Amino acid sequence: MEPIQVSDVADQLNDEDELVIEFLRRDSMSLELYRLEAGATDPQDPHSEDEVYYILSGTAKIQIGDDAHPVEKGDIIFVEREMEHYFFDIEEALVTLIFFAPPYESLAED
């Protein structure tokens, strides 16, 4: 498999005007790029997969269970499966790389 350029995936996400795009899927994991504009409301619900966010750009806060944390470019956040979580106070457009393990189920069902 050839290397994937995140900038190419971001361009595709912009072209499709979507919040999220899956760009890699294997039996053990999947990868998505997720974008929320400044001031947006994060529509997430808890997932049945563990996930790791890598913040590519932007500033916001993330609520994980009862805890809130500021996030910015370069941060890595782990969210355990079934844990309630969402981004809020999005001050600057937030772009995150999301690693799901196992692969994110709802996209596989589409």
Residue frames as a rotation matrix with the C-alpha (Angstrom) as fourth column:
MET 1
0.580 0.815 0.000 0.00
0.815 -0.580 0.000 0.00
0.000 0.000 -1.000 0.00
GLU 2
-0.222 -0.632 0.743 1.27
0.596 -0.691 -0.410 3.45
0.772 0.351 0.530 -0.90
PRO 3
-0.787 -0.087 -0.611 1.57
0.572 -0.477 -0.667 6.20
-0.233 -0.874 0.425 1.74
ILE 4
0.254 0.923 0.290 -1.53
0.923 -0.321 0.213 8.34
0.289 0.213 -0.933 2.24
GLN 5
-0.813 -0.456 0.362 -1.19
0.370 -0.885 -0.283 12.11
0.450 -0.096 0.888 2.19
VAL 6
-0.379 0.686 -0.621 -3.41
0.792 -0.107 -0.601 13.66
-0.479 -0.719 -0.503 4.86
SER 7
-0.612 0.128 -0.780 -3.64
-0.275 -0.960 0.058 16.82
-0.741 0.250 0.623 2.74
ASP 8
-0.885 0.316 -0.341 -5.21
-0.263 0.264 0.928 14.76
0.384 0.911 -0.150 -0.09
VAL 9
-0.508 0.722 -0.471 -7.77
0.817 0.576 0.002 13.32
0.273 -0.384 -0.882 2.33
ALA 10
-0.420 0.318 -0.850 -8.50
0.443 -0.746 -0.497 16.84
-0.792 -0.585 0.172 3.65
ASP 11
-0.838 0.102 -0.536 -9.04
-0.483 -0.596 0.641 18.06
-0.254 0.796 0.549 0.08
GLN 12
-0.744 0.588 -0.318 -11.49
0.211 0.657 0.723 15.21
0.634 0.471 -0.613 -0.52
LEU 13
-0.406 0.583 -0.704 -13.30
0.887 0.065 -0.458 16.03
-0.221 -0.810 -0.544 2.73
ASN 14
-0.566 0.147 -0.811 -13.61
-0.056 -0.989 -0.140 19.67
-0.822 -0.034 0.568 1.62
ASP 15
-0.905 0.193 -0.379 -14.79
-0.396 -0.060 0.916 18.67
0.154 0.979 0.130 -1.87
GLU 16
-0.553 0.711 -0.434 -17.52
0.489 0.699 0.522 16.44
0.675 0.076 -0.734 -0.44
ASP 17
-0.419 0.350 0.838 -18.51
-0.569 -0.820 0.058 19.04
0.707 -0.453 0.543 2.19
GLU 18
0.488 0.495 -0.719 -18.80
0.206 0.736 0.646 16.36
0.848 -0.463 0.257 4.88
LEU 19
0.731 -0.222 0.646 -17.85
-0.676 -0.366 0.640 16.27
0.094 -0.904 -0.417 8.57
VAL 20
0.113 -0.639 0.761 -16.01
-0.517 0.616 0.594 12.96
-0.849 -0.461 -0.261 8.31
ILE 21
0.597 0.018 -0.802 -14.38
-0.740 0.399 -0.542 10.75
0.310 0.917 0.251 5.73
GLU 22
0.614 -0.412 0.673 -13.04
-0.132 0.787 0.603 7.24
-0.778 -0.459 0.429 6.24
PHE 23
0.574 -0.451 -0.684 -9.87
-0.815 -0.236 -0.529 6.68
0.077 0.861 -0.503 4.23
LEU 24
-0.538 -0.705 -0.461 -8.45
-0.618 0.702 -0.352 3.42
0.573 0.096 -0.814 5.54
ARG 25
0.473 0.691 0.546 -10.15
-0.877 0.427 0.220 0.22
-0.081 -0.583 0.808 6.74
ARG 26
-0.551 -0.585 -0.595 -8.61
-0.515 0.800 -0.309 -3.04
0.657 0.136 -0.742 7.86
ASP 27
0.109 0.599 -0.793 -9.96
0.321 0.734 0.599 -5.95
0.941 -0.319 -0.112 9.92
SER 28
-0.166 -0.306 -0.937 -8.35
0.960 0.166 -0.224 -4.53
0.224 -0.937 0.267 13.07
MET 29
-0.348 -0.066 -0.935 -8.85
0.495 -0.860 -0.124 -0.75
-0.796 -0.506 0.331 12.68
SER 30
0.332 0.360 0.872 -10.09
0.915 -0.346 -0.206 2.15
0.228 0.867 -0.444 10.61
LEU 31
-0.640 -0.568 -0.518 -8.95
0.626 -0.776 0.078 5.74
-0.446 -0.274 0.852 10.07
GLU 32
0.419 0.785 0.456 -11.05
0.898 -0.431 -0.084 8.84
0.131 0.445 -0.886 9.53
LEU 33
-0.867 -0.470 0.164 -10.53
0.442 -0.879 -0.180 12.54
0.229 -0.084 0.970 9.12
TYR 34
0.138 0.926 -0.350 -13.08
0.987 -0.101 0.122 14.61
0.078 -0.363 -0.929 11.07
ARG 35
-0.814 -0.389 0.431 -13.71
0.406 -0.912 -0.055 18.35
0.414 0.130 0.901 10.77
LEU 36
0.261 0.852 -0.454 -15.80
0.962 -0.266 0.055 20.69
-0.074 -0.451 -0.889 12.90
GLU 37
-0.065 -0.229 0.971 -16.01
0.475 -0.863 -0.171 24.39
0.878 0.450 0.165 12.08
ALA 38
-0.960 -0.279 0.003 -15.57
0.154 -0.538 -0.829 27.09
0.233 -0.795 0.560 14.71
GLY 39
-0.622 0.743 0.247 -18.72
-0.765 -0.511 -0.392 27.35
-0.165 -0.432 0.887 16.82
ALA 40
-0.240 0.537 -0.808 -20.08
-0.522 0.631 0.574 24.00
0.819 0.560 0.129 15.57
THR 41
0.282 0.380 0.881 -21.91
-0.909 0.400 0.119 21.46
-0.307 -0.834 0.458 17.70
ASP 42
-0.754 -0.602 -0.263 -20.30
-0.648 0.749 0.141 18.01
0.112 0.277 -0.954 17.74
PRO 43
0.187 0.971 -0.146 -23.03
-0.934 0.222 0.279 15.46
0.304 0.084 0.949 16.91
GLN 44
-0.553 -0.533 -0.640 -21.19
-0.409 0.843 -0.350 12.39
0.726 0.068 -0.685 18.28
ASP 45
0.728 0.594 0.343 -22.70
-0.645 0.421 0.638 9.61
0.234 -0.685 0.689 20.34
PRO 46
0.054 -0.725 0.687 -20.64
-0.711 0.455 0.536 6.98
-0.701 -0.518 -0.491 22.21
HIS 47
0.202 -0.112 -0.973 -19.10
-0.871 0.434 -0.231 4.32
0.448 0.894 -0.009 19.95
SER 48
0.961 0.132 0.243 -18.56
-0.225 0.884 0.409 0.59
-0.161 -0.448 0.879 20.42
GLU 49
0.549 -0.835 0.040 -14.89
0.613 0.370 -0.699 1.03
0.568 0.408 0.715 19.45
ASP 50
0.271 -0.615 -0.741 -11.87
0.627 -0.471 0.620 2.47
-0.730 -0.632 0.259 21.26
GLU 51
0.719 -0.066 0.692 -10.64
0.598 -0.449 -0.664 5.58
0.354 0.891 -0.284 19.50
VAL 52
-0.103 -0.796 -0.596 -7.65
0.762 -0.448 0.467 7.86
-0.639 -0.407 0.653 19.41
TYR 53
0.923 0.324 0.207 -7.86
0.384 -0.748 -0.541 11.44
-0.020 0.579 -0.815 18.17
TYR 54
-0.288 -0.948 -0.133 -4.80
0.877 -0.317 0.360 13.22
-0.383 -0.013 0.924 16.83
ILE 55
0.645 0.560 -0.520 -5.50
0.369 -0.824 -0.430 16.96
-0.669 0.085 -0.738 16.55
LEU 56
-0.003 -0.612 0.791 -4.16
1.000 0.006 0.008 18.23
-0.009 0.791 0.612 13.22
SER 57
-0.809 -0.218 0.547 -5.40
0.260 -0.966 -0.001 21.80
0.528 0.141 0.837 13.61
GLY 58
0.117 0.904 0.411 -7.73
-0.003 -0.414 0.910 23.98
0.993 -0.108 -0.045 15.61
THR 59
-0.947 -0.290 0.141 -8.53
-0.129 -0.061 -0.990 24.64
0.295 -0.955 0.021 19.24
ALA 60
0.122 0.992 -0.039 -11.45
-0.403 0.085 0.911 23.38
0.907 -0.095 0.410 21.30
LYS 61
-0.445 -0.158 0.881 -12.32
-0.867 0.320 -0.381 21.43
-0.222 -0.934 -0.280 24.41
ILE 62
-0.346 0.370 -0.862 -13.29
-0.281 0.836 0.471 17.78
0.895 0.406 -0.185 24.66
GLN 63
0.064 0.467 0.882 -15.70
-0.994 0.106 0.016 16.36
-0.086 -0.878 0.471 27.20
ILE 64
-0.359 -0.168 -0.918 -14.93
-0.281 0.958 -0.065 12.73
0.890 0.234 -0.391 28.11
GLY 65
-0.160 0.415 -0.896 -17.31
0.846 0.525 0.092 11.41
0.508 -0.743 -0.435 30.72
ASP 66
0.747 0.459 -0.481 -17.22
0.661 -0.593 0.461 13.93
-0.074 -0.662 -0.746 33.56
ASP 67
0.028 -0.866 -0.500 -13.88
0.513 -0.417 0.751 15.48
-0.858 -0.277 0.432 32.54
ALA 68
0.965 0.195 0.173 -13.25
0.252 -0.525 -0.813 18.38
-0.068 0.828 -0.556 30.14
HIS 69
0.084 -0.993 -0.078 -9.87
0.595 -0.013 0.803 19.10
-0.799 -0.114 0.590 28.56
PRO 70
0.542 -0.016 -0.840 -8.58
-0.555 -0.757 -0.343 21.80
-0.631 0.653 -0.420 26.19
VAL 71
0.320 -0.459 0.829 -7.18
0.653 0.741 0.158 20.45
-0.686 0.491 0.536 22.92
GLU 72
0.574 -0.229 -0.786 -4.95
-0.577 -0.795 -0.189 21.97
-0.581 0.562 -0.588 20.27
LYS 73
0.717 -0.342 -0.607 -2.74
-0.519 0.320 -0.793 20.97
0.466 0.883 0.052 17.35
GLY 74
-0.298 -0.915 -0.272 -0.50
-0.573 0.399 -0.716 18.04
0.763 -0.058 -0.644 18.20
ASP 75
-0.332 0.230 0.915 -2.61
-0.889 0.248 -0.385 16.65
-0.316 -0.941 0.122 21.05
ILE 76
-0.618 0.186 -0.764 -3.48
-0.202 0.901 0.383 12.95
0.760 0.391 -0.519 21.21
ILE 77
-0.344 0.616 0.708 -6.64
-0.930 -0.122 -0.346 11.91
-0.127 -0.778 0.615 23.05
PHE 78
-0.917 0.100 -0.386 -7.74
0.027 0.982 0.189 8.36
0.398 0.162 -0.903 23.88
VAL 79
-0.242 0.900 0.363 -11.46
-0.970 -0.219 -0.105 7.63
-0.015 -0.378 0.926 24.34
GLU 80
-0.906 -0.070 0.418 -12.49
-0.164 0.967 -0.194 4.24
-0.391 -0.244 -0.888 25.62
ARG 81
-0.745 0.659 -0.100 -15.36
0.160 0.322 0.933 2.46
0.647 0.680 -0.346 23.86
GLU 82
0.039 0.943 -0.331 -18.87
0.800 0.169 0.575 3.38
0.598 -0.287 -0.748 25.04
MET 83
-0.416 -0.237 -0.878 -17.58
0.782 -0.585 -0.212 6.52
-0.464 -0.775 0.429 26.82
GLU 84
0.727 0.665 0.171 -19.66
0.674 -0.646 -0.358 9.65
-0.128 0.375 -0.918 26.24
HIS 85
-0.307 -0.851 -0.427 -17.51
0.580 -0.523 0.625 12.31
-0.755 -0.056 0.654 24.57
TYR 86
0.590 0.418 0.691 -17.79
0.802 -0.401 -0.443 15.35
0.092 0.815 -0.572 22.33
PHE 87
-0.632 -0.763 0.133 -15.91
0.762 -0.643 -0.072 18.47
0.140 0.056 0.989 21.33
PHE 88
0.605 0.793 -0.071 -17.21
0.794 -0.594 0.126 21.89
0.057 -0.133 -0.989 22.41
ASP 89
0.686 -0.303 -0.662 -16.11
-0.006 -0.912 0.411 25.52
-0.728 -0.278 -0.627 22.58
ILE 90
0.189 -0.593 0.782 -14.58
0.936 0.349 0.038 25.10
-0.296 0.725 0.622 19.13
GLU 91
0.381 -0.127 -0.916 -12.72
0.117 -0.976 0.183 28.37
-0.917 -0.177 -0.357 18.72
GLU 92
-0.198 -0.517 -0.833 -10.81
-0.884 -0.272 0.380 27.56
-0.423 0.811 -0.403 15.54
ALA 93
0.579 0.501 -0.643 -11.85
-0.760 0.616 -0.205 24.96
0.294 0.608 0.738 12.92
LEU 94
0.040 -0.479 0.877 -10.93
-0.727 0.588 0.354 21.56
-0.686 -0.652 -0.325 14.36
VAL 95
0.498 0.017 -0.867 -9.47
-0.702 0.595 -0.392 18.85
0.509 0.804 0.308 12.13
THR 96
0.078 -0.413 0.907 -8.70
-0.826 0.483 0.291 15.50
-0.558 -0.772 -0.304 13.74
LEU 97
-0.332 -0.226 -0.916 -7.34
-0.629 0.776 0.036 12.21
0.703 0.588 -0.400 12.58
ILE 98
0.252 0.506 0.825 -9.32
-0.937 0.342 0.077 9.41
-0.243 -0.792 0.560 14.26
PHE 99
-0.682 -0.447 -0.579 -8.04
-0.507 0.859 -0.065 5.86
0.526 0.250 -0.813 14.75
PHE 100
0.337 0.825 0.454 -10.78
-0.941 0.283 0.184 3.33
0.023 -0.489 0.872 15.60
ALA 101
-0.685 -0.470 -0.557 -10.08
-0.443 0.875 -0.195 -0.18
0.579 0.113 -0.807 16.88
PRO 102
-0.389 -0.127 0.912 -11.82
0.701 0.601 0.383 -2.33
-0.597 0.789 -0.145 15.84
PRO 103
-0.888 0.024 0.459 -13.06
0.357 -0.594 0.721 -0.54
0.290 0.804 0.520 12.70
TYR 104
-0.764 0.638 -0.101 -15.90
-0.462 -0.650 -0.603 1.92
-0.451 -0.414 0.791 13.16
GLU 105
-0.665 0.508 0.548 -19.10
0.483 0.852 -0.203 -0.13
-0.570 0.130 -0.811 12.74
SER 106
0.236 0.911 -0.337 -21.63
0.200 -0.385 -0.901 2.42
-0.951 0.145 -0.273 11.54
LEU 107
0.017 -0.275 -0.961 -19.61
-0.856 -0.501 0.128 3.24
-0.517 0.821 -0.244 8.42
ALA 108
-0.919 -0.380 0.109 -19.21
-0.289 0.834 0.469 -0.44
-0.269 0.400 -0.876 7.59
GLU 109
-0.410 0.850 0.330 -23.00
0.545 0.518 -0.659 -0.81
-0.732 -0.090 -0.676 7.62
ASP 110
0.095 0.442 -0.892 -23.58
-0.405 -0.801 -0.440 2.05
-0.909 0.403 0.103 5.12
